[in-house]
Amino acid sequence: MNKNIKIIAGVAAVLIILFSGYYYKKINENRVGADRDEYGCILSAGYSWCEARQTCLRPWEEYCTNTLPKKVLFECDNGKYINASFYIGDDKFVDLVLSDGRKMSVPHAISASGARYANTDETFVFWNKGDTAFITEGKDSAITFGNCVLKSQ
């Protein structure tokens, strides 16, 4: 009788260990961030592999190019600022980091004068001419970052 109880307890312990490993794997498969691609990019967080830079990035935050960016800082009214990365020679996008914490990659748009970058519905537009810049937002094109001047480097 004692021998049977030990065998049953041993089998039960093995089954518990096997089941807990399977359960742990199933839980972790469904966690946000557990869906990495072959490069380690977290797909559910919006990352994808950028071959040109050999890194994972979010395409709406950073432009995937092997062109080195020219990084500049614009200081604006009300203590706001714009960090801009321009890709000279591959000027399809500008990467922006705004003082309110937003990061975005904005496509180049047609402009009669200066450089203009806008999202598809024109609710976000970054304008740059010489040492100045500003941002308009919304359907009414309200200036949200105004009188921005290039900071000396």
N, C-alpha and C positions, 0 to 999 in steps of 0.2 A: 504494500500500500504506500509506504514512504517513497519507494522508488518511482511509482506512478506519479505521485504528486510532484516530485523533483523533475520528472520528464515533462509533465504538463506545464509547470512553472517555467522551465527552460524554453519550451516552444513558445509560450506566451511572451516571454521576454524578447525572443528573437522577432516575433511578429510585431510587437510594439516598436522595437527599434526600426524595423523595415518600414512600417507604416508611418512613423514619425518623420523619417527621412523623405519619403514620398510626399507627405503632407507639407513639409518645409519647402521642398522644391516647388510644389504647386503654388504655394502662397507667394514665393519669390518670383515666379514666372509672371505673375499678374501685377506686381508692384510697378509703380511709375518709376521709370529709369532702368528697369530690368531689360528693356528692349534695345540693347546695343547692337549695332551692325558690326560687320567684320573689322571695321577700323576703331571700334569702341565708341562711336558717336551714339548719343542717347536720342533715339528717334522721337519718342513721345515728348521730349523737351524741345523739339524743333531743330535739333542739330543734324547736319549732314556733312559728309566728307568733302573737303575742298582740296582737290588734287594739286592745284597751283600753290597753295600754302602748306600742304601736307598737315592739315589740322581739321578738327571738327569746328564748324561754326554755324550760326543761325543766319541764313541768307538775307533776312530782313534787317539784321543788325550790322552785318559786315559783307562787303563785296569780295567775292572769291576771284582774286587775281594775283599774279606773281609780281606785279608792278609794286614797287615800294611806295608807300603813301607819303605825301608831303603833309605833315600835321601842323595845324595852326590853331591858335586860340583867339576867339573874338570875345571881347568884353562888352556887355550890353547894359542898357538902362536897368534900374532896379536890382543891381547886383547879379544879374543873370549872365550866363556865358554859354558859348557854343565851342566845343572842340570839334574841328572838322578835319577829315582826312581826305585829301584830294589825290587822285591817281593820274598823275601827269602822263600823257601818252596812251592812257586807257581810261578816258574820262567818261565812262558810262554811268558811274555812280559816285556819290559822296557819302562817306560814313560820318554820322553825327553822334556826338554824346552831348546831351543838353544838361544844364544845371539842375533841372527837375528830375534827373535820373533816367530819362528815356535814351535809348540807343536805337539807331535806325540807319539803314542804308537806303538812300533816296536816289532814284534814277534821274539822269540828266534829261532836261526838257528844253524845248525850243525857246530861245530868248532873242530879242532884238539887240539887247545890249547887256553885257555882263554874263555871269553864269547863273543859270536857273535850274533847280532840281525840284521835282514835284512827284507826289504819289499819283496814281492813276486817276483819282477823282478830284485832284487839285485841292483837296482839303488840308494839305500840308505842302507848303512851298518854301524852299530855302533859296534866298537870293544873295548873290555875291558879286560885287563890282569893286575891283581894286582892293583897298584895305577896309572896305565896309561890307556889312551883311545885315540881313534881317530875315525873320520868319513870319509867314502869315499862316493862319489856321482857321478851319471851319468853312462853312458855305459862304459866310460873309467876309472871308479873307481878313480877319482881324489880325493886326500885328501883335504877336505874343512875345517876340524877342526883337526889340527895336533899338535903333542907333548903336549897332554893334560895330566896334572898331578893332582892327587887328592889333593884338598886343605885341609889343616889340619883343624880339627873341634874342 
